[in-house]
């Protein structure tokens, strides 16, 4: 008879306290993870915009002087930044003048109009293009491609941590409630 009452009391406590707390914890954890993912993506967008503006300023003088070697040095400097895949310099017509990707030199760029950013998927990895006008677009455009791979991996890792911590919280709270009720 006593065992039936303790089991019934345990189930009542479980339903009234532990389950709602667990649900609240899961909702808070998932909300936090989604919020962190949005912050991470926004940081990448801001970084890309700043890098593309910096690249436009660096290539401005070589473009005005038509100095090919200074142009190469300028885009190589930007391409050394973290997460930068390629840097392209295009004329007003969209023809690639210089690029860190040797295959795209002297070819027509897929970017016809300057946009704030453009999301594009590749077979190898995800990346975002950031375009910025050189001398207000009079001399052309610079395009900086940033990798999304590192950000995606960080987001996956964060989701795994949140899920594991939620599962641990549920398990520990069930064990604690069981031992407390067992001693009552």
NORVEN-V76680 format. One record per residue. RES is the residue in one letter. D_LAST is the distance of its C-alpha to the last C-alpha in Angstrom with 1 decimal. Layout:
((RES;D_LAST) (RES;D_LAST))
//
This chain:
((X;15.0) (X;11.3) (X;11.6) (X;13.6) (X;11.2) (X;8.4) (X;11.5) (X;12.9) (X;10.1) (X;10.2) (X;14.0) (X;14.1) (X;12.4) (X;14.7) (X;17.6) (X;17.3) (X;16.5) (X;17.0) (X;20.1) (X;22.0) (X;21.4) (X;22.6) (X;25.6) (X;26.4) (X;26.3) (X;28.5) (X;31.0) (X;31.2) (X;31.8) (X;34.4) (X;36.1) (X;36.3) (X;37.8) (X;40.4) (X;41.2) (X;41.8) (X;44.0) (X;46.1) (X;46.5) (X;47.5) (X;50.1) (X;51.5) (X;51.9) (X;53.9) (X;56.1) (X;56.8) (X;57.6) (X;59.9) (X;61.7) (X;62.2) (X;63.5) (X;65.9) (X;67.3) (X;67.6) (X;69.4) (X;71.8) (X;72.7) (X;73.2) (X;75.5) (X;77.4) (X;80.0) (X;80.6) (X;81.1) (X;83.5) (X;85.5) (X;85.2) (X;84.1) (X;82.6) (X;81.3) (X;79.6) (X;77.9) (X;76.6) (X;75.3) (X;73.6) (X;71.7) (X;70.8) (X;69.3) (X;67.0) (X;66.2) (X;64.7) (X;61.8) (X;58.4) (X;57.7) (X;61.4) (X;62.8) (X;66.4) (X;68.6) (X;71.6) (X;74.5) (X;76.4) (X;79.5) (X;79.8) (X;80.6) (X;77.4) (X;79.1) (X;77.1) (X;79.2) (X;76.9) (X;73.5) (X;71.2) (X;71.1) (X;74.6) (X;74.6) (X;74.5) (X;77.5) (X;80.4) (X;78.5) (X;77.7) (X;74.2) (X;71.9) (X;71.2) (X;73.8) (X;72.3) (X;70.3) (X;66.7) (X;63.8) (X;62.0) (X;62.0) (X;59.3) (X;60.7) (X;59.3) (X;61.0) (X;60.6) (X;59.5) (X;57.2) (X;56.6) (X;58.5) (X;59.6) (X;63.2) (X;64.0) (X;67.6) (X;69.4) (X;73.1) (X;75.4) (X;77.7) (X;76.4) (X;77.1) (X;80.8) (X;80.5) (X;77.7) (X;74.0) (X;71.5) (X;68.6) (X;65.5) (X;63.2) (X;59.6) (X;57.2) (X;54.0) (X;52.7) (X;50.9) (X;49.2) (X;48.2) (X;46.6) (X;44.8) (X;43.4) (X;42.3) (X;40.6) (X;38.7) (X;37.5) (X;36.2) (X;34.4) (X;32.8) (X;31.8) (X;30.3) (X;28.4) (X;27.0) (X;26.0) (X;24.3) (X;22.5) (X;21.2) (X;20.2) (X;18.5) (X;16.6) (X;15.5) (X;14.4) (X;12.5) (X;10.7) (X;10.1) (X;8.8) (X;6.4) (X;5.1) (X;5.6) (X;3.8) (X;0.0))
//
